[in-house]
Amino acid sequence: MNEPRDVRTIAEVVHFAAKAAAEAYREVFAQTKNGKAADTAARDAYRTNLPTLESNVSVQAYLAAVTRGIELHLLSPSEAKQMIWAARVWLAAGKQVAA
């Protein structure tokens, strides 16, 4: 029997990662009053909450979240470039397996 999955829209997935980053920032800043430590916590939380590459839709959500992460300065352009490359490799590997 298939168990129900928690299905979210791409916008909700992106918002979830951004919300996790904001919460991590607030929590660390409240504890340490250190903006740099809070920034690091926010970036780590954002990356941790990116969707897993497991379907074409999840890749779309992942790429949208990477784009938003750049906009929010949570991902560096070079880091985002590597993430986009990883998504492309995942997609290419799926096409190879299906062939």
ABEGO torsion letter per residue (X at the ends): XBBBBBBBBAAAAAAAAAAAAAAAAAAAAAAAGBAAAAAAAAAAAAAAABBBBABAAAAAAAAAAAAAAAAAGABBAAAAAAAAAAAAAAAAAAAAAAX
